[in-house]
Amino acid sequence: RGPAVLAVLLLRAAGGVRPGTGGTGCGSADEDEDSEAEVFEVDGRYDGELSALAEDVKKHTLLPEAEAKVAMSIVESSLENLERSLTAVQESAQADELVEPATLDDAQKRAFLLGNRARTEAQLQKLYDETESEEENHYKANLGLRTAMADPSFDPDNMRHAVSEFLRLCPYQATSSAAQALLCRARVLAELWTWRRRCAQLREELPSYA
Protein backbone atom coordinates (compact mmCIF):
# COMPACT_ATOMS: atom_id res chain seq x y z
CA ARG A 1 0.00 0.00 0.00
CA GLY A 2 2.96 2.34 0.41
CA PRO A 3 1.98 3.71 3.86
CA ALA A 4 3.49 6.92 5.24
CA VAL A 5 4.89 5.08 8.26
CA LEU A 6 5.48 1.44 9.10
CA ALA A 7 4.04 1.49 12.60
CA VAL A 8 2.10 3.82 14.85
CA LEU A 9 1.91 3.97 18.63
CA LEU A 10 -1.45 5.17 20.00
CA LEU A 11 -1.38 6.54 23.55
CA ARG A 12 -4.68 7.16 25.34
CA ALA A 13 -5.56 8.94 28.56
CA ALA A 14 -7.33 6.76 31.11
CA GLY A 15 -9.26 8.25 34.00
CA GLY A 16 -12.72 9.16 35.19
CA VAL A 17 -14.60 8.30 38.34
CA ARG A 18 -16.97 5.48 39.14
CA PRO A 19 -20.28 7.03 40.23
CA GLY A 20 -20.64 6.83 43.99
CA THR A 21 -17.09 5.66 44.65
CA GLY A 22 -14.71 8.59 44.16
CA GLY A 23 -12.06 6.19 42.89
CA THR A 24 -10.36 6.07 39.52
CA GLY A 25 -12.15 4.80 36.47
CA CYS A 26 -9.94 1.76 36.25
CA GLY A 27 -11.29 0.19 39.41
CA SER A 28 -10.55 -3.22 40.91
CA ALA A 29 -12.06 -6.59 40.12
CA ASP A 30 -13.91 -6.84 43.45
CA GLU A 31 -15.78 -3.55 43.01
CA ASP A 32 -19.45 -3.47 42.12
CA GLU A 33 -19.79 -4.98 38.65
CA ASP A 34 -22.97 -2.99 37.98
CA SER A 35 -21.25 0.39 38.40
CA GLU A 36 -20.23 2.14 35.22
CA ALA A 37 -16.79 3.66 34.67
CA GLU A 38 -16.09 6.60 32.38
CA VAL A 39 -12.58 5.71 31.31
CA PHE A 40 -11.94 7.51 28.03
CA GLU A 41 -13.74 8.59 24.90
CA VAL A 42 -12.55 7.39 21.51
CA ASP A 43 -13.36 9.06 18.22
CA GLY A 44 -13.39 6.27 15.66
CA ARG A 45 -12.77 8.64 12.76
CA TYR A 46 -9.32 9.56 14.03
CA ASP A 47 -8.45 6.00 14.96
CA GLY A 48 -9.31 4.86 11.46
CA GLU A 49 -7.28 7.64 9.88
CA LEU A 50 -4.22 6.90 12.00
CA SER A 51 -4.45 3.17 11.42
CA ALA A 52 -4.79 3.64 7.66
CA LEU A 53 -1.50 5.54 7.59
CA ALA A 54 0.42 2.65 9.09
CA GLU A 55 1.31 -0.79 7.86
CA ASP A 56 0.58 -2.09 11.33
CA VAL A 57 -0.63 -0.60 14.60
CA LYS A 58 2.20 -1.19 17.05
CA LYS A 59 0.02 -1.17 20.15
CA HIS A 60 -2.66 0.67 22.09
CA THR A 61 -1.71 1.92 25.54
CA LEU A 62 -3.91 3.39 28.24
CA LEU A 63 -2.03 6.03 30.20
CA PRO A 64 -2.77 7.29 33.73
CA GLU A 65 -3.71 10.95 33.92
CA ALA A 66 -0.24 12.21 34.86
CA GLU A 67 1.48 10.32 32.03
CA ALA A 68 -1.23 11.36 29.58
CA LYS A 69 -0.58 15.02 30.35
CA VAL A 70 3.10 14.50 29.57
CA ALA A 71 2.26 12.82 26.26
CA MET A 72 -0.06 15.67 25.29
CA SER A 73 2.47 18.31 26.33
CA ILE A 74 5.09 16.79 24.02
CA VAL A 75 3.12 17.82 20.93
CA GLU A 76 2.53 21.34 22.25
CA SER A 77 4.95 24.26 22.25
CA SER A 78 4.69 25.30 25.89
CA LEU A 79 7.88 24.59 27.83
CA GLU A 80 6.13 25.62 31.05
CA ASN A 81 3.33 23.07 30.64
CA LEU A 82 5.77 20.34 29.67
CA GLU A 83 8.02 20.95 32.68
CA ARG A 84 4.98 21.07 34.98
CA SER A 85 3.65 17.73 33.72
CA LEU A 86 7.12 16.17 33.92
CA THR A 87 7.52 17.29 37.52
CA ALA A 88 4.10 15.89 38.42
CA VAL A 89 5.03 12.47 37.03
CA GLN A 90 8.47 12.41 38.65
CA GLU A 91 7.02 13.32 42.05
CA SER A 92 4.11 10.89 41.84
CA ALA A 93 4.00 7.61 43.75
CA GLN A 94 3.95 5.68 40.44
CA ALA A 95 7.17 7.26 39.15
CA ASP A 96 8.92 3.89 39.22
CA GLU A 97 6.02 2.07 37.55
CA LEU A 98 5.38 4.05 34.39
CA VAL A 99 3.13 2.46 31.78
CA GLU A 100 5.20 3.91 28.92
CA PRO A 101 8.70 4.90 30.19
CA ALA A 102 9.73 6.01 26.69
CA THR A 103 7.23 8.87 26.93
CA LEU A 104 9.25 10.39 29.76
CA ASP A 105 12.45 10.20 27.70
CA ASP A 106 10.71 11.84 24.74
CA ALA A 107 9.38 14.59 27.01
CA GLN A 108 12.84 15.36 28.38
CA LYS A 109 14.25 15.61 24.85
CA ARG A 110 11.36 17.87 23.83
CA ALA A 111 11.93 20.07 26.90
CA PHE A 112 15.61 20.40 25.99
CA LEU A 113 14.72 21.50 22.43
CA LEU A 114 12.07 23.96 23.62
CA GLY A 115 14.52 25.39 26.14
CA ASN A 116 17.16 25.85 23.45
CA ARG A 117 14.64 27.59 21.20
CA ALA A 118 13.53 29.92 23.97
CA ARG A 119 17.14 30.88 24.80
CA THR A 120 17.94 31.46 21.12
CA GLU A 121 14.90 33.67 20.62
CA ALA A 122 15.75 35.65 23.76
CA GLN A 123 19.33 36.22 22.59
CA LEU A 124 18.16 37.25 19.12
CA GLN A 125 15.61 39.65 20.57
CA LYS A 126 18.30 41.22 22.76
CA LEU A 127 20.54 41.64 19.72
CA TYR A 128 17.73 43.18 17.67
CA ASP A 129 16.85 45.57 20.51
CA GLU A 130 20.42 46.81 20.65
CA THR A 131 21.00 47.16 16.90
CA GLU A 132 19.18 48.26 13.79
CA SER A 133 19.32 45.60 11.09
CA GLU A 134 17.19 44.21 8.27
CA GLU A 135 18.05 40.78 9.63
CA GLU A 136 15.37 41.18 12.29
CA ASN A 137 12.70 41.64 9.63
CA HIS A 138 13.99 38.61 7.74
CA TYR A 139 13.94 36.49 10.88
CA LYS A 140 10.44 37.55 11.90
CA ALA A 141 9.07 37.08 8.39
CA ASN A 142 10.53 33.58 8.07
CA LEU A 143 9.41 32.59 11.55
CA GLY A 144 5.90 33.93 10.98
CA LEU A 145 5.50 32.10 7.68
CA ARG A 146 6.77 28.77 8.98
CA THR A 147 4.63 29.08 12.11
CA ALA A 148 1.55 29.73 9.97
CA MET A 149 2.33 26.65 7.86
CA ALA A 150 2.36 24.54 11.03
CA ASP A 151 -0.82 26.11 12.43
CA PRO A 152 -2.96 23.30 13.95
CA SER A 153 -6.11 25.37 13.41
CA PHE A 154 -5.52 25.39 9.61
CA ASP A 155 -6.42 29.07 9.37
CA PRO A 156 -6.11 30.27 5.73
CA ASP A 157 -6.44 33.94 6.72
CA ASN A 158 -3.46 33.65 9.06
CA MET A 159 -1.49 31.97 6.26
CA ARG A 160 -2.28 34.71 3.74
CA HIS A 161 -1.26 37.37 6.26
CA ALA A 162 2.05 35.58 6.86
CA VAL A 163 2.70 35.41 3.10
CA SER A 164 1.95 39.13 2.73
CA GLU A 165 4.27 40.00 5.62
CA PHE A 166 7.02 37.85 4.14
CA LEU A 167 6.75 39.65 0.80
CA ARG A 168 6.65 43.05 2.51
CA LEU A 169 9.60 42.47 4.85
CA CYS A 170 11.78 40.34 2.56
CA PRO A 171 11.19 41.55 -1.01
CA TYR A 172 14.67 40.59 -2.24
CA GLN A 173 14.88 37.30 -0.35
CA ALA A 174 11.47 36.34 -1.77
CA THR A 175 12.97 36.19 -5.28
CA SER A 176 15.25 33.27 -4.42
CA SER A 177 14.31 29.76 -5.56
CA ALA A 178 14.09 28.47 -1.98
CA ALA A 179 11.78 31.29 -0.94
CA GLN A 180 9.65 30.82 -4.06
CA ALA A 181 9.21 27.13 -3.22
CA LEU A 182 8.26 28.01 0.36
CA LEU A 183 5.76 30.64 -0.78
CA CYS A 184 4.26 28.25 -3.33
CA ARG A 185 3.67 25.63 -0.63
CA ALA A 186 2.19 28.27 1.68
CA ARG A 187 -0.27 29.41 -1.01
CA VAL A 188 -1.29 25.83 -1.76
CA LEU A 189 -1.94 25.21 1.94
CA ALA A 190 -3.98 28.42 2.20
CA GLU A 191 -6.13 27.29 -0.73
CA LEU A 192 -6.60 23.78 0.70
CA TRP A 193 -7.53 25.17 4.11
CA THR A 194 -10.03 27.53 2.47
CA TRP A 195 -11.68 24.56 0.75
CA ARG A 196 -11.66 22.65 4.02
CA ARG A 197 -13.35 25.52 5.87
CA ARG A 198 -15.94 25.95 3.11
CA CYS A 199 -16.63 22.21 3.07
CA ALA A 200 -17.35 22.27 6.81
CA GLN A 201 -19.70 25.22 6.35
CA LEU A 202 -21.60 23.49 3.53
CA ARG A 203 -21.88 20.31 5.58
CA GLU A 204 -23.52 22.30 8.37
CA GLU A 205 -25.88 24.03 5.95
CA LEU A 206 -26.85 20.84 4.11
CA PRO A 207 -29.63 19.72 6.53
CA SER A 208 -31.49 22.99 5.97
CA TYR A 209 -31.90 22.14 2.29
CA ALA A 210 -33.17 18.62 2.92
C-alpha positions as CSV (number, residue, x, y, z in Angstrom):
1,R,0.0,0.0,0.0
2,G,3.0,2.3,0.4
3,P,2.0,3.7,3.9
4,A,3.5,6.9,5.2
5,V,4.9,5.1,8.3
6,L,5.5,1.4,9.1
7,A,4.0,1.5,12.6
8,V,2.1,3.8,14.8
9,L,1.9,4.0,18.6
10,L,-1.4,5.2,20.0
11,L,-1.4,6.5,23.6
12,R,-4.7,7.2,25.3
13,A,-5.6,8.9,28.6
14,A,-7.3,6.8,31.1
15,G,-9.3,8.3,34.0
16,G,-12.7,9.2,35.2
17,V,-14.6,8.3,38.3
18,R,-17.0,5.5,39.1
19,P,-20.3,7.0,40.2
20,G,-20.6,6.8,44.0
21,T,-17.1,5.7,44.7
22,G,-14.7,8.6,44.2
23,G,-12.1,6.2,42.9
24,T,-10.4,6.1,39.5
25,G,-12.1,4.8,36.5
26,C,-9.9,1.8,36.2
27,G,-11.3,0.2,39.4
28,S,-10.5,-3.2,40.9
29,A,-12.1,-6.6,40.1
30,D,-13.9,-6.8,43.5
31,E,-15.8,-3.5,43.0
32,D,-19.5,-3.5,42.1
33,E,-19.8,-5.0,38.7
34,D,-23.0,-3.0,38.0
35,S,-21.3,0.4,38.4
36,E,-20.2,2.1,35.2
37,A,-16.8,3.7,34.7
38,E,-16.1,6.6,32.4
39,V,-12.6,5.7,31.3
40,F,-11.9,7.5,28.0
41,E,-13.7,8.6,24.9
42,V,-12.5,7.4,21.5
43,D,-13.4,9.1,18.2
44,G,-13.4,6.3,15.7
45,R,-12.8,8.6,12.8
46,Y,-9.3,9.6,14.0
47,D,-8.5,6.0,15.0
48,G,-9.3,4.9,11.5
49,E,-7.3,7.6,9.9
50,L,-4.2,6.9,12.0
51,S,-4.5,3.2,11.4
52,A,-4.8,3.6,7.7
53,L,-1.5,5.5,7.6
54,A,0.4,2.6,9.1
55,E,1.3,-0.8,7.9
56,D,0.6,-2.1,11.3
57,V,-0.6,-0.6,14.6
58,K,2.2,-1.2,17.0
59,K,0.0,-1.2,20.1
60,H,-2.7,0.7,22.1
61,T,-1.7,1.9,25.5
62,L,-3.9,3.4,28.2
63,L,-2.0,6.0,30.2
64,P,-2.8,7.3,33.7
65,E,-3.7,10.9,33.9
66,A,-0.2,12.2,34.9
67,E,1.5,10.3,32.0
68,A,-1.2,11.4,29.6
69,K,-0.6,15.0,30.4
70,V,3.1,14.5,29.6
71,A,2.3,12.8,26.3
72,M,-0.1,15.7,25.3
73,S,2.5,18.3,26.3
74,I,5.1,16.8,24.0
75,V,3.1,17.8,20.9
76,E,2.5,21.3,22.2
77,S,5.0,24.3,22.2
78,S,4.7,25.3,25.9
79,L,7.9,24.6,27.8
80,E,6.1,25.6,31.0
81,N,3.3,23.1,30.6
82,L,5.8,20.3,29.7
83,E,8.0,20.9,32.7
84,R,5.0,21.1,35.0
85,S,3.6,17.7,33.7
86,L,7.1,16.2,33.9
87,T,7.5,17.3,37.5
88,A,4.1,15.9,38.4
89,V,5.0,12.5,37.0
90,Q,8.5,12.4,38.7
91,E,7.0,13.3,42.0
92,S,4.1,10.9,41.8
93,A,4.0,7.6,43.7
94,Q,3.9,5.7,40.4
95,A,7.2,7.3,39.1
96,D,8.9,3.9,39.2
97,E,6.0,2.1,37.6
98,L,5.4,4.0,34.4
99,V,3.1,2.5,31.8
100,E,5.2,3.9,28.9
101,P,8.7,4.9,30.2
102,A,9.7,6.0,26.7
103,T,7.2,8.9,26.9
104,L,9.3,10.4,29.8
105,D,12.5,10.2,27.7
106,D,10.7,11.8,24.7
107,A,9.4,14.6,27.0
108,Q,12.8,15.4,28.4
109,K,14.2,15.6,24.8
110,R,11.4,17.9,23.8
111,A,11.9,20.1,26.9
112,F,15.6,20.4,26.0
113,L,14.7,21.5,22.4
114,L,12.1,24.0,23.6
115,G,14.5,25.4,26.1
116,N,17.2,25.8,23.5
117,R,14.6,27.6,21.2
118,A,13.5,29.9,24.0
119,R,17.1,30.9,24.8
120,T,17.9,31.5,21.1
121,E,14.9,33.7,20.6
122,A,15.7,35.7,23.8
123,Q,19.3,36.2,22.6
124,L,18.2,37.2,19.1
125,Q,15.6,39.7,20.6
126,K,18.3,41.2,22.8
127,L,20.5,41.6,19.7
128,Y,17.7,43.2,17.7
129,D,16.8,45.6,20.5
130,E,20.4,46.8,20.7
131,T,21.0,47.2,16.9
132,E,19.2,48.3,13.8
133,S,19.3,45.6,11.1
134,E,17.2,44.2,8.3
135,E,18.1,40.8,9.6
136,E,15.4,41.2,12.3
137,N,12.7,41.6,9.6
138,H,14.0,38.6,7.7
139,Y,13.9,36.5,10.9
140,K,10.4,37.6,11.9
141,A,9.1,37.1,8.4
142,N,10.5,33.6,8.1
143,L,9.4,32.6,11.5
144,G,5.9,33.9,11.0
145,L,5.5,32.1,7.7
146,R,6.8,28.8,9.0
147,T,4.6,29.1,12.1
148,A,1.6,29.7,10.0
149,M,2.3,26.7,7.9
150,A,2.4,24.5,11.0
151,D,-0.8,26.1,12.4
152,P,-3.0,23.3,13.9
153,S,-6.1,25.4,13.4
154,F,-5.5,25.4,9.6
155,D,-6.4,29.1,9.4
156,P,-6.1,30.3,5.7
157,D,-6.4,33.9,6.7
158,N,-3.5,33.6,9.1
159,M,-1.5,32.0,6.3
160,R,-2.3,34.7,3.7
161,H,-1.3,37.4,6.3
162,A,2.1,35.6,6.9
163,V,2.7,35.4,3.1
164,S,1.9,39.1,2.7
165,E,4.3,40.0,5.6
166,F,7.0,37.9,4.1
167,L,6.7,39.6,0.8
168,R,6.7,43.0,2.5
169,L,9.6,42.5,4.9
170,C,11.8,40.3,2.6
171,P,11.2,41.6,-1.0
172,Y,14.7,40.6,-2.2
173,Q,14.9,37.3,-0.4
174,A,11.5,36.3,-1.8
175,T,13.0,36.2,-5.3
176,S,15.2,33.3,-4.4
177,S,14.3,29.8,-5.6
178,A,14.1,28.5,-2.0
179,A,11.8,31.3,-0.9
180,Q,9.6,30.8,-4.1
181,A,9.2,27.1,-3.2
182,L,8.3,28.0,0.4
183,L,5.8,30.6,-0.8
184,C,4.3,28.2,-3.3
185,R,3.7,25.6,-0.6
186,A,2.2,28.3,1.7
187,R,-0.3,29.4,-1.0
188,V,-1.3,25.8,-1.8
189,L,-1.9,25.2,1.9
190,A,-4.0,28.4,2.2
191,E,-6.1,27.3,-0.7
192,L,-6.6,23.8,0.7
193,W,-7.5,25.2,4.1
194,T,-10.0,27.5,2.5
195,W,-11.7,24.6,0.8
196,R,-11.7,22.6,4.0
197,R,-13.4,25.5,5.9
198,R,-15.9,25.9,3.1
199,C,-16.6,22.2,3.1
200,A,-17.4,22.3,6.8
201,Q,-19.7,25.2,6.3
202,L,-21.6,23.5,3.5
203,R,-21.9,20.3,5.6
204,E,-23.5,22.3,8.4
205,E,-25.9,24.0,5.9
206,L,-26.8,20.8,4.1
207,P,-29.6,19.7,6.5
208,S,-31.5,23.0,6.0
209,Y,-31.9,22.1,2.3
210,A,-33.2,18.6,2.9
